[in-house]
Amino acid sequence: MPTPYRSYVAVGDSFTEGMCDDLLPDGHYRGWADRVASALAAEHAEHAERSGHAEGSEQAEGSGQAEHAEPESAGTGFRYANLAVRGKLIGQIHDEQLAPAAAMGAELVTLAGGLNDVLRPGCDIDAVERLLGRCADGLRATGATVVLFTSTDPTRRMAGGARLLPAILRMKAFVQELGRQDGFVVVDLFSAPCFDDRRLWAEDRLHLAPEGHRRVAEGVLEALGRPAAFDWRAPLPAAAPAGRGERLREDARWLGTHVGPWIGRRLTGRSSGDGRPAKRPELLPYR
C-alpha cells in the first residue's frame, strides 16, 4: 500500500472547485477534489489505526500489560484545503493561489488551470504555458507531489470544439512534458473516450456532471498508485440516440441559458468567480 498522504491542497478554477457536482449541506459543490480528499482521509485514518494497534502491541510486549494507543488528534489528522474558484484565468491562479498553497506545505497538490484562457479568442498560449509552468514549479519546490491534468477532447461533444483543439493539444504536450519530471503526476483525461459522452457533463457542456467528477477522482487516485475501485475510462452503457428535434431543443436551451450569459460576461469584463471566496481556504482537518 502506498504511504498515505497527510495533507492535500487543490488549486485551480471551476473544474477543481467542483462545479455542477452534488451540492453539500453548506451549499458548495462537492467535486472530484473533495472526493479525492475523502478517500485519502479514510486511507490515512486506516493507516493511523493500524499503526496505533502495532505500537500498542509493542508496548504491551515490553511492559507485560495491554495498552491502547491514544486516538489520533485533530492536529495530526488528514488536512485538506481547496483554493480553486470558478472563472479564474491562469494568471489569477498564479497571483492569488500559488503563494497561499505553497505556504501551506501540503504533501499533495493538484493543479489544473488554463482552460478558461483557451476558451477566449486570442488566447496567448505562450503566456498560459509560462504561468502554468511557474505554478507547477513553485508548488513542486515545496516538496509536494504535484498532480497535473490534460484537458478532455471537446470536439465530439461541444459545438465549436474544433476551434479549441490546437491549443488544447499544445497544452497537453506541455503538461505531459512537465509530468516527466520527478515529483509530478499526470492524469490524462484527453485520452479517455468516456468524456466524449455528454452524460458525463452538466447542461452547460463545460462542467462535469456528478458521474464525471466521480471518474476524475478515481483517475487521480489511480495516478497516485491507489488500487482501482472501477475502470474510470470505461464508456457508459449505450443509450438510445436523441432525435433531431430533441438535439435542436437542447442546443437552443444551451445557447440561451449558458452561451449567451458567458458572452455577456466576456463583453463586460466580468467573471462568474468575481468576489467569490475559496470554499476551503485553510488547510484544516477534513470532515
Buried (B, 14 or more C-beta within 10 A) or exposed (E): EEEBBBBBBBBBBBBBBBBBBBEEEEEBBBBBBBBBBBBBBEBBBEBBEEEBEEEBEEBEEEEEEEEEBEEBEEEEBBBBBBBBBBBBBBBBBBEBBBEBBBEBEBBBBBBBBBBBBBBEEEBEBEBBBBBBBEBBBBBBEBEBBBBBBBBBBBBEBBEEBEEBBEBBBBBBEBBBEBBEEEEBBBBBBBEBEBBBBBEBBBBBBBBBBBBBBBBBBBBBBBBBEBEEEEEBBEEEEEEEEEEEEEEEEBEEEBEEEBBEEBEEBEEEEEBBBEEEEBBBEEBEBBE
